[in-house]
């Protein structure tokens, strides 16, 4: 549709809520609050605005100055839609701030033409639409302003760019969305251009490697330096290739960083680093962001704060390039995942545990759910959640227990990884063997665990499959078990 509007000689916008009865100002029309009308305004060469009586209110070209005030879209973009392609990702995202759509997916889909990219429309995916939009933006447009999510004006040094009193929620996300870009962000600020071949300036993006999303992290190569604040004790041994720098920071910003680590990642003693975003309002003024970091298998696990700092190109050119896993969603900081109830294919979307029978003879029944069992010696885990079920085939009865608990080797220094344990046992014949599967999970990655057993049942044997999927639901990490029975083989003719 963006191409249709772009190819049109003229378009007409009928503002049905503006007209004779209420004499409502056209600037307050709901047409300026809808997601899909953004491209209707930007794409055409000319747009004529009418009220509900079909009285002409003006044209896009004559009203460009007033439209800029209402929509925050630069006049040069309104007069020439092609100019939008020179605008930064953060700037273009800010045009959609406050706009609403009937379907949640359309908040992302309505921006495809603005960014001149394509993704498959999958209605029903909900918030995942923005993730796929980000994936395509990371792949197609070399612009670090995509990493300006969760902007804050608290840092006085950064305030001259954030412009004014409009704030966003700290930790609202590392990747920019319409909800976490201040309206005061100047859309004209462009991404940092690549230096000329052979220059002594910062290396071009191609030398930094690709950025990609994985569940709730962004993997990216970033120039990173460990910092020591002048009013605090000496820094820990540097984790950024044995390099560090000393900076002056106002008390408010330093308090914001300390509070972020207290209520966010909770990594006591972890160093603070500056990560270069390689974008800025001028060629010699680049933007860096403060991160809480820890080293993990040769990479930096980086948690972005909402405090920024300007640095010079020369200063940043000496920072080492590090491979980083940046947590881009605030939901990561709900550190303990939860275990959902067992489901079958037919009850995948059910909210409550279901008892039921299968057409192939299996039956299953929910027994109970237990939480917060400390130091359970039987399983070897500090179980956080446990669910028990009874599986029945004829006269064969099996007990199934699914446990979720933290790694027993975890310390208080870092957020723990978790184990999922599956126990399968015949409760009425304790002398028989107990089958156990115990899988270590890194909750930062999307994983699927398969538990497959052939078990003796009445008149033969049968296959039992349990799949546990890790994902995000309503902003929280969770593990969703799925059960399937199949493959019965009789023991006799």
C-alpha positions, -999 to +999 in steps of 0.1 A: +000+000+000+029+024+006+039+019-030+003+026-041+002+058-022+037+067-034+027+062-070-005+082-067-008+117-083-030+128-054-047+114-023-076+125-003-079+123+036-115+125+049-114+135+085-148+123+096-145+136+132-138+172+121-167+193+109-196+217+113-212+204+145-183+205+168-160+228+149-132+206+161-096+216+152-083+194+124-050+190+144-068+170+170-084+145+146-079+108+153-065+105+118-032+116+134-034+089+161-038+058+139-009+036+128-018+030+092-026+067+084+011+074+089+020+061+055-011+078+040+005+111+050+041+104+042+040+084+010+019+105-015+033+135-033+002+154-023-026+149+002-058+170+004-075+171+038-113+174+041-136+177+071-168+157+075-188+180+052-161+176+025-149+212+031-112+214+021-089+221+051-057+224+031-031+202+015+000+185+028+023+208+010+006+240+021+002+228+057+037+212+060+048+235+089+016+228+109+018+191+101+054+189+114+042+203+147+014+177+149+032+146+137+070+154+144+077+145+108+103+169+092+089+192+065+115+179+040+101+144+044+065+156+040+075+174+008+097+146-005+089+110+007+122+097-006+141+118+020+127+095+047+153+069+037+180+093+049+165+096+083+177+075+112+158+044+124+152+061+158+139+092+140+115+073+119+103+053+149+095+085+167+069+094+140+048+064+151+049+074+188+014+074+203-003+059+172-026+030+177-038+000+157-067-024+161-044-054+159-011-054+179+008-068+149-001-038+128+020-015+150+050-031+134+035-038+100+024-002+094+061+008+095+073-015+068+069+012+040+085+039+062+116+017+064+113+003+028+115-033+040+093-064+038+084-091+063+057-117+060+025-107+077+016-133+104-016-122+122-017-138+156+020-135+164+013-104+186+044-087+200+067-110+180+059-088+150+082-061+164+110-087+169+108-097+133+108-060+123+140-055+143+156-086+128+151-072+093+162-037+103+194-051+118+200-071+086+192-043+061+201-009+076+235-002+091+222+023+117+231+022+154+203+045+164+182+012+165+200+007+199+187+039+214+158+022+232+149+034+267+162+069+264+164+090+295+171+127+301+185+121+336+221+123+323+228+160+321+254+155+294+229+137+272+200+160+280+210+185+253+200+158+227+170+143+245+156+178+247+134+186+277+114+169+303+098+140+285+111+107+301+107+071+293+107+041+317+143+030+325+151-004+311+123-002+286+143-020+260+176-018+242+161-018+207+142+013+198+104+012+194+077+039+191+071+036+228+107+042+240+118+071+218+112+106+233+092+129+211+120+154+216+145+133+197+154+152+166+144+131+136+171+148+115+199+132+135+215+107+111+234+075+117+271+077+117+284+075+081+312+051+073+346+067+071+365+069+038+386+039+028+421+042+044+411+069+070+423+067+105+388+070+119+367+043+135+364+011+115+334+007+092+305-014+103+316-044+082+345-048+106+322-049+136+303-080+123+266-086+121+240-080+148+213-106+154+185-114+178+181-145+198+151-147+221+157-117+244+193-108+235+211-090+207+244-104+198+266-076+185+303-066+183+307-033+201+335-010+211+334-014+249+355+001+277+353-005+314+349+027+334+358+038+369+339+067+385+360+092+403+339+091+435+340+053+439+366+028+449+391+014+424+378-006+395+380-044+394+406-059+370+394-048+336+374-073+316+376-052+284+409-066+272+428-051+302+417-015+293+397+009+313+390+046+316+381+071+343+351+093+339+333+121+359+296+114+362+270+135+380+255+121+412+220+116+396+233+095+368+256+074+390+227+068+413+206+057+384+232+031+373+235+018+409+197+015+413+195-002+379+219-030+391+200-032+424+166-038+409+177-051+375+203-077+367+215-080+403+252-086+396+270-074+427+305-063+420+301-064+382+319-036+364+303-008+346+313-003+309+307+022+282+295+008+249+299+029+218+267+032+197+285+049+169+259+075+162+256+112+172+244+146+162+278+156+148+307+139+131+330+144+162+305+137+189+295+101+193+270+085+218+280+058+243+258+039+268+265+026+302+262-012+307+265-035+337+287-063+324+302-096+333+324-119+313+309-152+301+328-177+278+349-149+262+319-127+256+305-098+275+270-102+290+259-066+289+228-051+306+220-017+292+212+011+316+192+043+307+222+066+310+242+078+281+274+098+275+290+117+246+325+107+237+349+120+210+358+099+180+394+100+190+387+087+225+365+059+213+390+048+186+412+033+214+385+012+229+387-026+222+360-043+201+342-070+222+316-096+213+286-088+235+252-103+243+230-074+251+197-080+269+172-059+250+140-065+269+132-054+304+114-087+310+147-104+314+150-089+348+123-111+362+150-136+370+130-167+379+111-185+351+079-205+359+067-239+349+034-241+331+011-271+334+014-301+311-007-300+279-015-321+249-019-310+213-056-304+218-052-283+250-021-263+240-039-230+246-057-240+278-050-220+309-058-248+334-044-283+338-067-308+320-075-344+327-083-365+297-081-396+276-065-402+243-080-422+214-051-447+216-060-458+251-038-435+272-053-414+301-037-388+322-047-369+353-033-339+371-023-346+407-008-315+423+016-285+420+042-276+446+064-245+448+095-235+467+109-268+480+144-261+494+172-286+493+153-316+479+178-344+483+158-369+463+162-349+431+194-332+439+179-298+431+166-268+449+133-272+433+114-241+426+083-256+411+071-292+407+040-307+389+028-343+393+006-363+369-007-398+367-005-417+334-026-448+328-028-474+301-051-502+309-039-515+343-005-499+339-001-467+360+029-444+358+038-413+377+052-383+359+068-354+377+083-323+361+106-302+382+120-267+376+149-255+398+181-235+398+215-250+391+228-262+425+263-248+415+249-213+412+263-185+434+248-153+445+269-133+421+251-141+389+216-149+378+213-187+377+207-210+349+180-236+355+175-273+352+144-291+341+140-326+355+115-352+343+108-382+365+089-412+352+081-440+377+055-467+384+042-456+418+025-489+426+056-510+420+085-492+438+109-520+431+109-512+394+132-488+378+127-450+378+135-432+345+149-396+350+159-370+325+177-339+337+186-312+313+205-280+320+189-249+305+204-216+297+173-195+300+186-168+277+182-191+247+151-205+231+153-243+236+132-274+230+138-304+252+127-339+241+121-367+266+114-400+248+109-433+264+094-467+255+076-480+285+059-514+293+022-511+294-008-535+296-004-560+267+028-546+252+048-514+252+043-478+240+062-447+232+059-417+255+071-382+243+074-351+265+085-319+249+094-289+270+096-255+252+112-224+266+097-191+257+083-157+269+047-152+279+034-119+290+069-107+296+081-136+317+103-166+310+084-199+312+088-236+303+058-252+286+056-291+287+037-310+260+028-347+262+022-372+234+016-410+234+021-431+203+036-463+189+019-491+208+034-525+202+016-557+215+037-582+234+020-612+218+002-621+185 
